[in-house]
Amino acid sequence: MNTVYSRRLLLLIVVVLAAPGVWPRAQQLQKVTINYPTRSGASWPMYIAKEGGYYQKYGLDVDLQFGVHPTGIAMLTSGQAAMVNHSLEQGMVASSKDASSFALMGSSSNKGLFALMGQKDLTSPTQLKGKRIAVGQIGDAPYNYTVALLGTYGLGVRDVQWIPVGTDVSGRAAALQSNRADATLLTAPNYFRLEEAGYKALAHLADRDVYAATVYLFARKAIAANPKLPELIVKAHAEAIKRFYDDKAFAVKSYIAYDKQPEADVARIYDLYENGNIFDRVPYVLAPAIKSIVAQQVDPRIAADLKVFDFKKVVDNSTVERLVKEGYFEKLFGDEIKAEEQRKAQIAFR
């Protein structure tokens, strides 16, 4: 009798739980597209956030789409993407032209691992006076980084010949190899191959006083549709950056998933990023970085626009600041993060 009763009770429970609305459904993930404009270490936190499940942890089904500038800006304005991990410079230029469309709400790094590679007979940037330097296009971020870097060696924008190649880092490397250019600014691992072939690393951007910051550039339309979106993405990227520093093997594996490079090369890139402490754990947009971008802009028209534009209209550190006050970064990284929080808060853009 008890056995029959137990069976009937079990059957009743199964029927009830199977009824619509009784059994909790799996969380519905929000579909979000993020553009990354460079296959380089600058995109690494997004690779790890995707491969490590950190976007999913925060309810996001993220589609990472590669597309060189200005693809990302077009995707934001058309509604095809919610965010671009852009160079700070390109984010500032875009938002100064259309403040109502964009918001700058985080920054994963302020230093860049670029090497100024020169022909085999060169040994110093000072030898580049009158020489040809390959860039993607006049006015893009690598162009302005090159101008700023040369400036630390006493060379001005008019002291060299600029050779626009119209493509990304691979095109710049090819220009050097084909002798169309005497020098060009390259990211790893592209400059590894050239070093092996005898080309010279004349200077490294990270060794000079030059900001090469990235920024989380959001579409305001995407934020209006989901006001929590910036917080969710900032948290996913923060946890990805922690995973980067904690787990070299996984970081290398995640990078290769998006940029098919030899594992030894990616491990070498990792060591450069890790030893240089390139990724910021507390992702404020920094006032000195904004100031530096304005100061090093060489296009007269763009420079004039940046100097008069009020970046308080578009730079928004409120999400990061609130997470600091709530203790999010301390919980994630431990008590040792307090010093970075205090240092970054003092120079955060406000």
Secondary structure, 3 states (H helix, E strand, C coil): CHHHHHHHHHHHHHHHHHCCCCCCCCCCCEEEEEEECCCCHHHHHHHHHHHCCHHHHCCEEEEEEECCCCHHHHHHHHCCCCEEEEEHHHHHHHHHHCCCCEEECCCCECCCCEEEEECCCCCCHHHHCCCEEEECCCCCHHHHHHHHHHHCCCCCHHHCEEEECCCCHHHHHHHHHCCCCCEEEEECCHHHHHHHCCCEEEEEHHHCCCCCCEEEEEEHHHHHHCCCHHHHHHHHHHHHHHHHHHCHHHHHHHHHHHCCCCHHHHHHHHHHHHHCCCECCCCCCEHHHHHHHHHHCCCHHHHHHHHHCCHHHCECCHHHHHHHHCCHHHHHHCHHHHHHHHHHHHHECC
